[in-house]
Amino acid sequence: MALAYRTRKRLAVLILLVGMPLYIVAAVTVVGLFDRPPFWVELLVYVGLGLVWIAPLRAIFRGIGQADPNAKKAEGQGPSA
């Protein structure tokens, strides 16, 4: 079942405001459990972790920056002024 545009938009905002900071804290904590690797290895780990979170959430963020596709349908149905 596909999510409505408004639902996806609200879910995307929730993910960015709550989920992303939690993911960053978790990533830094996990990397901090090990001895500090060389700079380039640490950079690769953070870039990799920065890309990994996108894969499962791709469907939610796709098309969020576009106009609501259902708004065009509703424009013509309102009462005339």
C-alpha positions, -999 to +999 in steps of 0.1 A: +000+000+000+015+033-011+016+062+014-002+094+006+020+125-003+011+143+030+020+112+050+053+108+033+061+144+038+054+143+075+073+111+079+103+126+060+103+156+084+101+133+114+130+112+101+151+142+095+144+159+128+144+129+151+158+099+133+188+115+117+203+129+150+198+096+166+215+078+137+245+102+139+248+096+177+247+059+171+272+060+143+297+081+164+292+058+194+298+026+174+329+040+157+341+053+191+341+018+206+372+009+186+406+023+186+409+054+164+417+043+129+437+064+104+419+095+092+411+081+057+396+049+071+375+069+096+363+092+067+354+061+046+334+047+075+314+079+080+308+084+043+296+048+041+273+052+071+260+084+056+250+066+025+236+034+042+207+052+059+193+063+025+187+029+010+157+018+032+142+053+033+145+061-004+108+056-012+098+080+015+120+108+003+113+104-034+093+133-048+089+152-015+104+184-030+078+183-058+044+199-056+016+177-043+003+156-072-032+154-057-035+192-053-039+196-091-069+174-091-085+192-062-080+227-077-107+223-103-133+209-079-137+238-056-166+263-056-163+291-081-159+326-068 
